[in-house]
């Protein structure tokens, strides 16, 4: 049952056995900031041309086919973008500096060849990323060849694939160990968790990876909207500032985290953004500007994007459960995260909870060692599965009291007759109307997740 409550096992944030010291964290943050500043200083207007839209989707889908890690996925996209920009520059310079009388025709032919080789180059970048992030899950030339043949319809020899990989490395001067945006995100989350152990960094990490995926797919739109909001222009006097903002991975990382916190728990977003600003010395207003654009793109985008992000606020499917099972104390129910599980798992949870009884006449065990909280509570409850037509999530588990408050047989009632009563514990859950488009498609609905025994107001009086 641990997997119902748990977040992914890796990465291990703030692990008491393996966590690094505050000094090392500070040094690593300073190192990342220095690399980021150098990157911003040498940024170009071509930044990001090949890490958006169809390019990003193809690289991500390729990495998924090869079952590569998230770090490798984002590193592959960054490598592909850097390579393609430099590769085209090199070829253009070669043509313009040649003495050929047909340079325009030569350039057109080169462009056609570049287009035909795009998928090969993307796969080569995935190969390099796999080798940088894993010592045993590398994408071999054989795997790459099979993928290009079966999924892309291209036939290359093993030697051709090797030569393509070497071309990427040589074009980038073998400088392929540049940290991806995910590295910045994970470092900042580690620091957030170190500074405040109550911060749900693993939940934010799960959401952040999906937000970052959307940001890359919508990369052009994100910065286009950002410059509209901030009144910057990619032309004339704002050109340098425009390029610097697009190249700033630290700003993107803090904004992705800010967006993830907002999607997971709006009440904490201001606090986390202020803390991120304090850690990175990036002004709060700058973080809020980019965070607002990212959230707006997600909320006003297609229902697919909304569903994907809200699904990853929890986990994998179409139903929300507020941690109804497991070894926890009742007062912690309000502080748990929504968990998405499959319909079959939800039905199993409902059946299991009902196996302990659905009426007040059901025997109530005095043991609290092995039974779940809902079976031994002073206000015992069980779960019912409810279908929500046209809404995401489409199925929700709701708590239902076994003993009506009018029944004095309830253990809560037996504490002090009418002085005690059972009340539901409710959690606010974000829902999405799947038939809606544009603004106002999401709303908050309270869901009963448990119950507790409390003294009535008349008793206090």
N, C-alpha and C positions, 0 to 999 in steps of 0.2 A: 504493500500500500504506500510505501515511501514515495514512489514515483508520482502519486497523485498530488502530494504537497510540494515535492522537491522542485528545484530549478536545476538546470543542466549541471552535471558534475564538473565540467570544465568551462572556463578557467576557474581556478580556486582563488577567490578573492579573500584577502585578509585571513588566510589560514594560519592558525596559531602555531603550526609546526613549520610551515614553509614560507610564511610571509617575510618580505624583506624589511629591513629597518627603515625608520623615517629618513635617515641620512641618505641611504641608497635611493629611496624614492625621490628625494629632493634632487639628487645628482642626476637621476634619469630624466626627471622633468626638465631640468636646466638643459640637458643634452638635447632633448626633443625640441625645446624652444629654440635652441641655437640652430639646429638643422632646419627648423621651420622658418626662422628669420633669413637664413641663407637662401632658402627656396623662394621666399617672397621677394627677396632682393633681385633675384635673376629671373623673375616670372616674365612670361610672354603672353601676347594676346591670343596665341593658339592654345593656351592652357585649357584642357578639358574637352577639346574637340572630339576626341575618340573615347571618352568615358561617359557617354550619355546615350539615351535612347536605345536603338537597335544594337549598337556596339556593346553597351553594358549588358543588355539582355543576353546577347550571344555568349559573352564571356562567362556570365553567371550560370547560364544553362550548361555550358561546357564543363565548368567546374563541378556543377551538380552531377553531371554524367560521370565524371571521374571520382566523385565522392571526396572532393577536396575540402579542407578545413575552411572556415570563414576567413581566417587570416590570409590563406592562400588565394581565396577568391578575390578579395579586395586588392591584394598585392598584384595579382595577374592583370586586373583592370588598369591599375596605375602604370604598370610596366608597359602594357599595350598602348596606352595613351602617350606615354613618353616616347616609346619607340616610333610610333606612327608619325608623330610630329617631327621628330628628328630625321627619320627615314625620308619623308617627303622633302624636307629642307635640303638634305644631302643630294637627293636626286635632282631637285630643281637647280641647285647650284651647279651640279655636274652638266646639266643641259645648257644652262645660260653661259657657262664658261667654255663650252665646246666651240669648235670652229665649224661645226656643221652648218650647211645652208638650209637645212630642214629642221631647225630646232623646234618649231611649233609642232610639226608632225611627230618629231621624236618625243616631245613632252606628252602629246596625246596618247602615243603608244605606251609610254611609261605609266600614265594614269590608268589605262586599261589593265595593264599588268598588275598594278597596285591593287585595283579593285578585285581582280581574280585571286589574288593571294591573301586577301584580308583574313579569311577564315584560317588559313595556314598560319599566318602570323599570330593570330589570337591564340591558337592552340599551342604554338611555340612559347608564348608568354605564360600560358597555363603550365607548361612543362617546367619552365624555369621557376615559377612560383612554388610548384610542388616540391622541387628540390631544395628550395630555400627554407621551407617550413616543415619538412618531414624527411626522415632518413629512410623510411621504408614504404611510404605511400606515394612514391614518385610516379609521374606519368611517363612511361617509357616510350621510345620511338614506335614500338610495336602497338601499344595502346593508342597512341596518337594517330598512327596510320589507319588502324581499324575504325576509329571514330570518324576520321575525315572521309573514309570510304563509305561507311554504313549510314552516317547521319548527315553528311554534307555532299555526298556524291562526287568527291574529289579523290583521284588516285595519285598517290605520291609514293616514291620509293623510300625505304628507311633512310638512305643516304640523303635524299632530298629534304626529309624532315629534320635530320641532323644539321644540314647546311642552313636551314631556316633558323634553327635555334641559335647557331653560331652567328648568323647575321644579326639577330636581335642583340646578342651579347656585345658584338663588336660595335654596333651602332651606338649603344649606350655606354661604350667604353668600359664594359663589365661592371658598371656602377648600378647594380640592381638590388642593393640591400637597403634602399631607402624605406623608412617605416611607412606603413599604410595608415590611413585615417583610423582604422580599427585599433592600431597600436596606441595612438593618442587617446582614443576613447577608453581603452582598458586601463591605461596608466592613470587617467583622471578618475576613473571609477575606483581604482585601488586606493588612491589618495582620499577620495570622499569617504570610503569605508573605513580607512585608517583614522580619519578625523572624527567620524561619527559612526560608531558601530551599529547604530539603529538604521542606518541607510540601507535600503533594499537594493544593493548594487547588482546582485545577480538578476533580479527582475528587470532592472533598468538596462542591463547588458543584453538580455534577450530581446527587449523591445528595440534597443539601439541598433542592433544588427539589421533588423527589418526596416527601421527608419532610414538607415544608411543605404540600404539597397534601393529604396524608393528615391532617395536623394540623388543617387547616381543615375538611375533610369530617367529621372526628371531633372538632371543636372542643369541643362540649359535654362529650363523654366524657373528653377530655383533662383539662379542669379539674375535672370531677367527681371523677375518680380522684386528681388531684393533691391536692385538698382532703381526700380520704379518707386519703391517705398522710400528709399534714402535720397532720391533725386540725383543719383550719380549717373554719369553717362560714359559709355565706353569710348567716346570720342573726345578729342581736344584735351582740355585741362584736367579732366577726371580720368584720363586713360591710365595713368600710372596707378592711381588708387583703385581703379576697376580691376586691373590685372593683379594687384597685390591682394585684394579681397578674395578673388577666385583661387589664388595659390595658397591661401592661409589655411593649413590643415588644422591648426589649433583652434581657430575660430569655428571651423566646420565641426570639429569634435565636440566642443562645448555646446554648440547649438543643437547637435544631434542628441546629446545627453539631455539638454533642456527640453527638447521636444518629447523625448521618451518619458521623462518624469511627468510632463504635462499630460501625456496620454494615459499614463499609469495612475497618476494621482495629482489632479490639478492643484490641490491645496498645498502641495509641497514644492511646486515648480518655482515660485519666487525665492524660497529659501535656498534651493539647490543652485539656482542661477547666481544668486549673490555669493554663494560659497565658491562656485566655479570662477566667478570674476575675481574673487580674492586670491584664489590659487594661481590663476594665469595672468592676472593684471590686465585682462581684456575688459573694457568698460561694459557695465551691465546693459546699457542701451544697445550696444553692438550685438551682444548675445541675443537680446530680446528681439531685435529686428530680424535676424536670420532665423531664430526659433519660430517666430510668428509666421514667417513665410513658409517654412517647412510644414508646420501644423496646418496652415491654411490650405496648402497644396494637397495634403493628405485628406483633410476633411471635405474639401470641395472637389476632390478628384473623383475617379470612378468608384463605384461600390466595391470593386475588387481591391483597390488600394486600402479603402477603409477597413474592409473585412480582414485583410492580411495583417494590418497593423493591430487592430483590436484583438485578433486571434493570438498574435504573438505577445500581447500584453499579458497573456496567460500561457496557453500552450497550443495543442494541435487539434482542433476540430470545431464543433458547432454547438457547444453547450457549456453553460457556466455553472460552476459549483463553488461555493464559498467554504472550502475545506471542511466538509461535514464529518469526515472520518479521521480517526487517528488518535495518537497519544498526545493530547494537548489539554490545557486548562480552559474552562469556559470563558474566562475573562479575555482570552486571547483571540476569540473568534472575530471580533471587530477589527483586528489588526492583520488578518490574513489577506493574501492576495487572491484574486479571482483565478480559478484554474479551469481551462477548457479541456474537456475530455470527450471521448466518443459517446454516442448514444448508448451503445452496448454497455460501456463502463458505467454510465449514469444509471441505466436500468438495474445493473448488478448492485450498485450502491443503494438504490431505493429498495430493492428486494431484501438486501441484507439488513437494512435498518428496520424494515417492517417485520423481519423474522423475530425481532425482540418484542414485538407486540404493537398493535395499533390502537388499543383501547386502554382505559384506566384499569380494567380488570386483569390486564396482563401482568404476570409476575415481574417484579422489579428486583434485580439483584443488588445486594449490599456491597458487592465487590467492585473496586475501582481499579484493580490491577490490570486486568486483561480486557475488560469490556470497553467499547467506545463511550464517549461522553454522553451521547444522546440516550444511551440505555441506562445509565446510572445517575443521571441528573435528577435533582429534586423536581424538575419540570421535564420529564422524559418526552422525547419527540421522535418522529420518524420522518422520512423524506418521500415526497411525491414528485413524479416527473411531469412537468407541464409543457405542452406544445404551444409555441408562439408563432402563429402564421404571419408571414411577411416580415418577421423581425430577425435580426442577428444579435445574439445567438438564437437559434430556432427552438431549443429545448432548455429548460431551466429546472433545477432541483430546488424545491421549496420545503422548508421545515413545517411540520404540522404537529401540534400538541397531542399527546396520547390522552391526557386528562383535561377535560373542559374545566374552566375556572369555577363553574357552578358545582363541580363535583368535589366534595370534601374528602374524597378518598386519595387525592393527590398527595404525594409526600410533602410538597410545598405547603399545602393546606394544613397538614398535620403538625407543622411547626408551631403554628399559633392561631389556629382556627381562621377567622376572617382577616387577621392582621397581615397575612401573606398571600401573594398572588403570583401567577406565572405571566410573564410578558415575553413577547418575541424579541429576539435580537435580529436587527435588520442591517443589511449592507447595501449601499447605493451601487448599482451596477449600470454601466453605460450600455444602452441598446442602440441599434441602428435600424431605421426603417428602410428595408431593401427596395421599396417601390419609390423612394424619394430620390430626388436629384438636387444637387446644390446645397445651399445652407439649410440648417435646421433638420438634418436627417438623423442626428443622434439626440438622445435624451437620457435622463437618469431615471431609473426605476428602483424603488426599494424592494429587496428580496429577503424573505425570511430565511435566516441561516441557522437559527438555533433558538433556545429559550433559556430563561433564568428566573429564579425565584427572588422576588423583592418584597419589601414591606410596603404596604399601601400608604398613601398620604394621610389617611385618617388615623393610621396607627402612629405615625410620627407626630401628629397633632396631639 
